């Protein structure tokens, strides 16, 4: 028998993976489930693209890396647009099934944590909630231990003959990316004489800004839906999400701009 569309996409499994917890099912719960399942699929694709981006940066494939980042940015914009769909659900509609979520929370999305780690926001404290999920814990520990996109970028710039500071090239990759004034000095100089690096820098900033935009829209969506109530799963809800805003993955790419 030839391969069919349904077989190729495993639609039997995909379309049977939405299980409302409310009984009888509340109308808006299906939307809530589908949106978050779609988020996770896009997170999976972002991680897939990030792996390719790292390889292209390591290979010095500047324009290939730029193309990969463009795709990653478009996916982030799609995630923002999905928030528009979720905001068609009223606070009353959500409240009708919210209690059924029990301890489940978006805070527990391990793919989202992976993406944060890959980009540079490494925080070992986030591993604690996955201690009862050994396979997931191993994935996150691997992400903590490997270089971030910032590290791959810095090595790419160095491979082009620019004197990237040793404190950047030799930093402990298990730690969060922090500002480096010497790196900002280099970027100021390189920005004026290496057009390929300029293009790479701008796409890195686009990617960083796109993620911050997604965070902002997510915060406002949660605030619009539950106000200042605590989040599900024991999180502090909007209060925690607000603290994550405006913290860039690549701080040096933003800081040196004040010198231009």
C-alpha angles and dihedrals in degrees: 000000000000121000112268131206090250093049094048092052095037088230092171089067097035096051094043094053098086111094118172115213096203117091115238089023115256111231096236096049093079090055090049092052096045093049092052093045087052090051090055093049090052091047087054090053092047090054089048091052093044090058090054091046091055091051093049093049091049090050092050090243095150098171093043089053091049090052092050092050090050090058091047090052093050089052090052090052088051089054089053091050090052087061087064089060093048091051090063084075110089124223088249091052091052093045090059091070105015094102089058090066088072106178095346113121139165084236085077095060102125093188090057089052090049091053091050091050093047091053095046110270096118117174118163089196088075089067095069095078090058098051090111091053104067097180092050091044090053091052092051093045089053090052091050091053099047129079118270127233087262090059092050090049092051091050090049091053091047091050088058088064100264119137100243108187116261090232087065098041094044100037122133101266092202088070128077118270109261134186119278118193092200090055089051089053090053093047090051090055097040093046089065098050112025111065094184091056089048090057090047092049093050093051090048088053090048090053092048092048091047091056091048089051090053090050092050095049090047091052093050092046091053091045090049092050105041105008111208096336117131114268124250116271092037097290120142091244118209092005091064094042092053090057090059094058125108095011105129126212092221106036096173091059088060100037099055092057092080087069097055 
